[in-house]
Amino acid sequence: MSADDAGSQTRPLPPRCQGTPLGNGEYAGCPYGSGELRVFTGPCDCPICHGSDWEGMIATWIPHQDFGDPECGGFLYGLVRGDEGYIECNDCDEVVRTVPAAELRQTLNEMEAMLELTSEQCPHCGKVNLFPGFSMMMVYTCRECGRAVEVGDS
């Protein structure tokens, strides 16, 4: 979506992630916010953006088609703006729900709990990755180590 689109004007994007604040205006730096890593391609261990490259964004694997638009192929994410938490689609930019900011993570967790769930253990680091809304995975990026995993026949 371009900056000229009406949705961007009414719902501005949050600032790019600079990493953890160190005080006195200094930040630890974030490989996603700086563009060093593409979004969600490495470990999603930044405590500020969780690999999204935006401050305060909570990315999910919740399919929009399970919450409002059966034709949309996008995924939902949470974003805090002031005192409000917004659940929006990364593909069509629709705002699916608005909740108090303090309830955003809980609301996303409740939405995930309503979905079918599959899990895969990363063969590289051993971390179990959960995928709400999916019955099986063929390929994924591990949320812990950031490596690509192709799931074999099992």
C-alpha positions as CSV (number, residue, x, y, z in Angstrom):
1,M,0.0,0.0,0.0
2,S,1.4,3.4,-0.9
3,A,1.6,6.3,1.5
4,D,-1.1,8.0,-0.7
5,D,-3.7,5.4,0.0
6,A,-6.5,6.5,2.2
7,G,-5.9,3.5,4.6
8,S,-2.4,4.7,5.3
9,Q,-3.5,8.2,6.0
10,T,-6.1,7.2,8.6
11,R,-3.9,4.3,10.1
12,P,-0.3,5.4,9.9
13,L,2.4,2.7,10.1
14,P,4.3,2.5,13.4
15,P,8.0,3.5,13.4
16,R,10.6,1.1,12.1
17,C,12.2,-0.9,14.9
18,Q,15.5,0.4,16.3
19,G,15.9,-2.4,18.8
20,T,15.8,-2.2,22.6
21,P,16.2,1.4,24.0
22,L,19.5,1.8,25.9
23,G,18.7,5.2,27.3
24,N,19.8,8.7,26.3
25,G,18.2,8.2,22.9
26,E,20.4,5.2,22.0
27,Y,19.2,1.9,20.8
28,A,20.6,-1.6,20.6
29,G,19.8,-1.8,16.8
30,C,17.5,-4.3,15.1
31,P,18.5,-6.3,12.0
32,Y,14.9,-6.2,10.7
33,G,14.3,-2.5,11.2
34,S,17.6,-1.6,9.6
35,G,16.9,-3.8,6.6
36,E,19.8,-6.1,7.3
37,L,17.3,-9.0,7.5
38,R,14.1,-9.4,5.5
39,V,11.0,-9.6,7.7
40,F,10.6,-13.0,9.5
41,T,13.5,-14.6,7.7
42,G,15.8,-15.0,10.7
43,P,15.3,-15.5,14.4
44,C,12.3,-13.5,15.6
45,D,14.0,-12.6,18.8
46,C,13.8,-8.8,18.8
47,P,11.8,-8.0,21.9
48,I,10.4,-4.8,20.3
49,C,9.3,-6.0,16.8
50,H,9.5,-9.8,17.0
51,G,10.9,-9.9,13.5
52,S,8.3,-7.7,11.8
53,D,10.6,-4.6,11.5
54,W,7.8,-2.4,13.1
55,E,7.7,-1.2,16.7
56,G,4.9,-2.7,18.7
57,M,3.6,-5.1,16.0
58,I,2.5,-8.6,17.0
59,A,2.6,-10.8,13.9
60,T,0.6,-14.0,13.8
61,W,-0.2,-16.9,11.5
62,I,-3.9,-16.4,11.9
63,P,-5.5,-16.6,8.5
64,H,-7.8,-13.7,7.7
65,Q,-10.1,-16.1,5.9
66,D,-10.9,-17.7,9.3
67,F,-12.0,-14.3,10.7
68,G,-14.0,-12.4,8.3
69,D,-12.9,-12.8,4.6
70,P,-13.0,-16.3,3.2
71,E,-11.4,-15.0,-0.1
72,C,-8.4,-13.2,1.5
73,G,-5.1,-15.0,1.6
74,G,-3.6,-12.6,4.2
75,F,-2.6,-13.1,7.9
76,L,-3.6,-11.0,10.9
77,Y,-1.4,-8.9,13.0
78,G,-1.9,-6.8,16.1
79,L,-0.7,-3.2,16.5
80,V,-1.0,-0.8,19.3
81,R,-1.9,2.8,18.5
82,G,-2.3,4.9,21.7
83,D,-4.8,3.2,24.0
84,E,-6.3,1.0,21.2
85,G,-5.2,-2.4,19.9
86,Y,-6.0,-3.1,16.2
87,I,-6.1,-6.5,14.6
88,E,-5.5,-6.0,10.9
89,C,-4.8,-8.0,7.8
90,N,-1.3,-7.8,6.1
91,D,-2.8,-8.4,2.7
92,C,-6.0,-6.3,2.3
93,D,-5.4,-3.9,5.3
94,E,-8.8,-4.5,6.7
95,V,-9.2,-3.8,10.5
96,V,-10.8,-7.0,11.8
97,R,-11.2,-6.0,15.4
98,T,-10.4,-3.1,17.8
99,V,-9.8,-3.8,21.4
100,P,-8.2,-2.0,24.4
101,A,-4.4,-2.0,23.9
102,A,-4.0,-4.0,27.2
103,E,-6.2,-6.8,25.8
104,L,-4.5,-7.1,22.3
105,R,-2.2,-10.1,23.0
106,Q,-4.9,-12.0,24.9
107,T,-7.4,-11.4,22.1
108,L,-4.9,-12.7,19.5
109,N,-4.2,-15.8,21.7
110,E,-7.9,-16.5,22.0
111,M,-8.4,-16.2,18.2
112,E,-5.5,-18.6,17.7
113,A,-7.0,-21.1,20.2
114,M,-10.2,-21.3,18.1
115,L,-8.2,-22.5,15.1
116,E,-7.0,-25.9,13.9
117,L,-3.3,-26.3,15.0
118,T,-0.3,-28.1,13.7
119,S,3.2,-28.2,15.1
120,E,6.6,-29.1,13.7
121,Q,9.9,-29.5,15.5
122,C,12.9,-27.8,13.9
123,P,15.5,-30.3,13.0
124,H,18.2,-27.6,13.3
125,C,17.6,-26.2,16.8
126,G,14.9,-28.5,18.3
127,K,12.3,-25.7,18.9
128,V,8.7,-26.6,18.4
129,N,6.9,-24.2,16.0
130,L,3.2,-23.8,16.3
131,F,1.0,-23.0,13.2
132,P,-2.6,-22.0,14.1
133,G,-5.0,-22.3,11.2
134,F,-3.0,-25.1,9.4
135,S,-3.5,-28.8,9.4
136,M,0.0,-29.5,8.0
137,M,3.1,-27.7,7.0
138,M,5.3,-28.4,4.0
139,V,7.9,-25.6,4.4
140,Y,8.4,-23.1,7.1
141,T,10.9,-20.7,8.6
142,C,11.8,-21.6,12.2
143,R,10.8,-18.8,14.6
144,E,13.8,-19.6,16.9
145,C,16.8,-20.1,14.6
146,G,15.4,-18.5,11.4
147,R,16.4,-21.4,9.1
148,A,14.2,-22.8,6.4
149,V,12.7,-26.2,7.0
150,E,11.2,-28.5,4.4
151,V,9.0,-31.1,6.1
152,G,9.6,-34.6,4.9
153,D,6.9,-37.3,4.4
154,S,5.9,-38.5,7.8
